[in-house]
């Protein structure tokens, strides 16, 4: 049984929650990505990997405390997952060289748990995807990107941050390259954070303190605004899914 936090008009306080370790024994080096329903009536879940692979799968909850939902290649890892059982939703990748690709969920056929997925975004040599998520294109959505230097220690720089309307980025086909979503300033060569999702959104530093984001800029490939604080996480509301009956 999971604790239920009381309703609030602002950001909820997680002090009333329970550590995930109380429910799941994660192996060393493993991190939680998301929480989704499982079982016979569970909705389809989409997930993306750092190597640009995408998969839609129904987590049918076989016997056992843990099981595989995607076959990963050596060195690859899951970077995002969410319920995506509506064919009108869009799947979004953002790479570390500031390329964004959005394509319809219906172009990714659901597969069994043991499958390795299919090509999601075509990456340049040596590049990795840093974000994968789900967007409802019929609702207001934004893209948040933060750039920095690949030579800097993690968490030591604020970098430049940009918020752009999602509608500024054209949809393309699955397994293609994206479009540029952030122009690097001098000293920047990599995205240290990316997010695409429906509004309203909230941002926080690594210690959980809320961070005010700059207003949305209509230039989809513009540069960002210098930040004095490192934005660690951006979150939005969950996408509504079809209720199994």
C-alpha positions in Angstrom: 0.0 0.0 0.0 1.4 3.4 -1.1 0.9 6.5 1.1 -1.4 9.1 -0.3 -0.4 12.8 0.0 -3.1 15.4 0.7 -4.2 17.7 -2.1 -2.3 20.9 -2.5 -2.5 24.0 -4.7 1.3 24.1 -5.1 4.1 21.6 -5.4 3.4 18.6 -3.0 5.7 17.9 -0.1 7.2 14.5 -0.4 8.0 14.4 3.4 4.8 12.3 3.8 6.0 9.7 1.3 7.9 6.4 1.8 11.4 5.6 0.4 11.2 3.5 -2.7 13.6 1.1 -1.0 10.8 0.0 1.3 9.0 -1.6 -1.8 11.8 -2.3 -4.3 15.2 -3.7 -3.8 17.2 -2.1 -6.6 20.6 -3.6 -7.5 23.7 -1.4 -7.2 23.9 1.0 -10.1 20.2 0.8 -10.9 17.9 3.9 -10.7 14.1 4.2 -10.9 12.8 5.7 -14.1 9.0 5.8 -13.6 6.0 4.1 -12.0 3.4 2.4 -14.2 0.5 0.0 -13.7 1.1 -3.7 -14.3 -1.1 -6.7 -14.8 -3.6 -8.2 -17.3 -5.5 -4.9 -17.8 -2.4 -2.6 -17.7 -2.0 0.0 -20.4 0.8 -0.1 -23.0 4.0 1.5 -21.8 6.6 3.2 -24.1 10.2 3.4 -23.2 13.3 4.8 -24.9 17.0 4.1 -24.5 20.2 6.2 -24.6 21.1 4.4 -27.9 18.0 5.8 -29.5 15.9 2.6 -29.3 12.1 2.8 -28.7 9.6 0.1 -27.6 6.0 -0.1 -26.6 5.2 -3.1 -24.3 2.4 -4.3 -22.1 3.8 -5.1 -18.6 1.8 -8.2 -18.0 3.4 -9.0 -14.6 4.6 -12.6 -14.8 5.5 -14.5 -11.7 8.5 -13.1 -9.8 9.6 -9.9 -8.2 11.4 -8.5 -11.2 11.5 -9.2 -15.0 12.9 -7.7 -18.2 10.7 -5.4 -20.3 13.3 -4.7 -23.0 16.5 -6.5 -24.2 19.3 -3.9 -23.9 22.5 -4.0 -25.9 25.8 -3.7 -24.0 26.3 -0.2 -22.7 22.7 0.9 -23.4 20.2 2.0 -20.7 16.6 3.1 -20.4 16.3 6.9 -20.1 12.5 7.3 -20.0 9.2 5.4 -19.8 5.6 6.3 -19.6 2.1 5.0 -20.4 1.4 5.5 -24.1 -1.6 3.5 -25.1 -3.2 6.2 -27.1 -2.3 6.1 -30.8 -2.7 9.9 -31.1 0.2 10.6 -28.6 3.7 11.5 -29.7 7.0 10.0 -28.6 9.9 12.4 -28.2 13.7 11.9 -28.1 16.3 14.6 -27.4 20.0 13.9 -28.0 23.0 15.3 -26.2 24.0 17.3 -29.3 20.6 19.1 -29.2 18.6 17.2 -31.7 14.9 16.7 -31.0 12.7 14.1 -32.8 8.9 13.8 -32.3 6.9 11.0 -34.0 3.5 9.4 -33.6 3.1 6.5 -31.1 1.2 4.6 -33.7 4.4 4.0 -35.7 5.8 1.9 -32.9 3.9 -1.4 -32.8 3.6 -3.0 -29.3 6.1 -5.9 -28.7 6.6 -8.7 -26.2 8.8 -8.2 -23.1 11.8 -10.0 -24.5 12.1 -7.9 -27.7 14.8 -5.3 -28.1 12.5 -2.6 -29.6 13.1 -0.7 -32.8 15.1 2.4 -34.0 13.6 5.5 -32.5 16.1 8.4 -33.3 19.1 8.3 -35.7 22.0 9.5 -33.6 25.3 11.0 -34.9 28.4 8.9 -34.1 29.4 9.1 -30.5 26.1 10.8 -29.4 23.5 9.6 -27.0 19.9 10.4 -26.2 19.4 12.2 -22.9 15.6 12.4 -22.9 12.6 10.2 -23.9 9.0 11.1 -23.1 5.4 11.2 -24.1 3.5 14.3 -25.3 -0.2 14.9 -26.1 0.1 17.2 -29.2 -3.4 18.5 -28.7 -2.5 20.1 -25.5 -0.1 22.9 -24.7 3.5 21.6 -24.3 7.0 23.0 -24.0 10.6 21.9 -24.6 13.2 22.7 -21.9 16.9 22.4 -22.7 20.0 23.2 -20.7 23.5 23.3 -22.3 26.9 23.0 -20.7 30.4 21.7 -21.2 31.1 18.0 -21.5 34.4 18.6 -19.7 32.9 20.1 -16.5 32.1 18.0 -13.4 28.4 17.1 -13.1 26.5 19.6 -11.0 29.2 22.3 -11.1 27.8 24.6 -13.7 24.5 26.3 -14.3 24.8 26.4 -18.1 22.3 28.1 -20.3 18.6 27.1 -20.2 15.9 27.6 -22.8 12.1 27.0 -22.8 10.4 26.7 -26.3 6.8 25.9 -27.3 6.6 22.3 -28.4 4.6 23.3 -31.5 7.7 25.0 -32.9 9.3 21.6 -33.7 8.0 19.8 -36.7 7.1 16.1 -36.5 9.2 13.7 -38.4 9.3 10.0 -39.1 10.6 7.4 -36.7 14.2 6.3 -37.1 15.2 9.7 -38.6 17.4 12.5 -37.3 15.9 15.3 -35.3 15.9 19.1 -35.7 18.2 21.4 -33.7 16.5 22.5 -30.4 19.4 24.5 -28.8 22.2 26.6 -30.2 25.4 26.2 -28.1 27.1 29.2 -26.7 30.9 29.5 -26.4 32.2 26.8 -24.1 29.1 24.7 -24.5 29.1 21.4 -26.5 26.4 19.2 -24.9 22.9 19.2 -23.4 23.1 18.4 -19.7 19.3 18.3 -19.4 16.3 18.1 -21.7 12.6 17.8 -21.2 9.5 17.8 -23.5 6.0 17.6 -22.0 2.6 19.1 -21.5 2.2 22.1 -19.2 2.1 23.1 -16.4 5.7 22.1 -15.6 7.9 22.6 -12.6 11.7 22.6 -12.2 13.9 21.9 -9.3 17.6 21.9 -8.3 19.3 18.8 -7.1 18.4 19.6 -3.5 14.7 19.9 -4.4 14.5 23.7 -4.2 12.1 25.0 -6.9 13.7 26.9 -9.8 11.9 29.5 -11.8 12.2 28.9 -15.6 12.6 31.7 -18.1 9.6 32.5 -20.3 9.1 30.4 -23.5 11.1 31.6 -26.5 9.7 31.0 -29.9 13.1 30.4 -31.5 13.4 26.6 -31.7 17.1 26.6 -32.3 18.0 29.7 -30.3 20.6 29.8 -27.4 19.6 29.7 -23.8 19.6 32.1 -20.9 22.6 31.8 -18.5 21.6 30.2 -15.2 23.3 30.6 -11.8 21.7 27.3 -10.5 21.9 23.8 -12.0 18.4 22.6 -12.9 18.3 18.9 -12.0 14.8 17.9 -12.9 11.8 19.2 -14.9 8.4 17.5 -14.5 4.9 17.9 -16.0 1.5 16.3 -15.5 1.0 12.7 -16.5 -0.6 12.2 -19.9 -4.2 10.8 -19.6 -4.5 7.3 -20.9 -7.4 5.1 -21.9 -9.1 3.2 -19.0 -9.3 -0.5 -19.7 -12.8 -1.9 -19.2 
